[in-house]
Amino acid sequence: MNMNYAIIGDVHGMLEPLERLLTKLGFTYQQGVYQHNAYKAVFLGDLVDRGKHQRGVLELVRKMVDAGHAYAVMGNHEHNTVGYYWRHPKTNKYLVPHKAFRNKMHAAVLNDYPEKGEDTQEIMAWMSRLPVYLELDGFRAVHACWHDVSVDALQPFLNEQNQFHSEAFIESFDCSTPVYQPLSRLIRGATMKVPGIVDDFGNVHKNVRVQWWRNEYQSWDELLTRESDVRQARGMPLPEGYLDDLYYAEDSPPVFFGHYWFNGNPGHLTSNLACMDYSACVGGQLVAYDWRVAEEPASKGLRQDRFVSVDSHSFRD
């Protein structure tokens, strides 16, 4: 029997909506793990941070992956979280410096996995082994951006399962290595420099996210992803041709990604591109795509009626 897939967006520690979504998709809890006899789940990264049930989400997803009922790719939050806990083997410095905004960002994970907890290093090691991207039965899964040049550049540093070799994972935190930039493109997305942009933490952003899935743009609203960045960029000269290098051909395999905090009704961006992050941890929706192989979505395109969602709530509630 050909396998179908339930492709799920950013969970961010929101266990209860995740269990409701899996149930809605027909997964049942049997022998300690959610499973489906005709589907596998595909998690698009950012399982962690913000929500109150970090351990619950990680244990649920890990059991599904280890039992062969799911796949999961690495998001920027998994990468940053492991780096926050791990030190460089030579310098003994944390791979991600413990700045104030990082302490706040990872507080929920620290609550469930204290730095010296008996199983903390085990779950960090599991997250460090998540594949950077997946190509499965006609579609691609990546956390933030599919970029062929970056995928090719990472090949020397990954194994056949698209997982990092251990030394390469350490190098991926160093912007001077050949690993850093292509990984950043895939798990943090395409960015551009816009002077003076300030983020939600009050930090001046060196780079801001762009809508890499567009072929063209006529305004900052159509180029940048965050409304706050757009407001600050208005009045600045609009660059020309910035997305040319990021063009994703319409005849390429469908790509599912998360990362971008969409709102509104879930749906595809083009016939072969879909963002699955609909702000589940701030009162949005947790969203999945029901990939039914018999419908030949790889060749016929994505369908609006195959998006499945459940309402969520804010991680602050």
Secondary structure, DSSP 8 states (H G I E B T S, - for coil): ---EEEEE---TT-HHHHHHHHHHTT-EEETTEEE-SSEEEEE-S--SSSSS-HHHHHHHHHHHHHTTSEEE---HHHHHHHHHH-B-TTT--BSS---HHHHHHTHHHHHHS-TT-TTHHHHHHHHHTS-SEEEETTEEEESS---HHHHHHHGGGB-TTS-B-HHHHHHTT-TTSTTHHHHHHHHH--EE--TT-B-TTS-B-S-EEB-TT-S--SSGGGTBS-HHHHHHHTTS---SSTTGGG---TTS--EEE--S---SS---SBTTEEE-EE-TTBTSEEEEEEE-GGG-HHHH---GGGEEEEE--BTT-
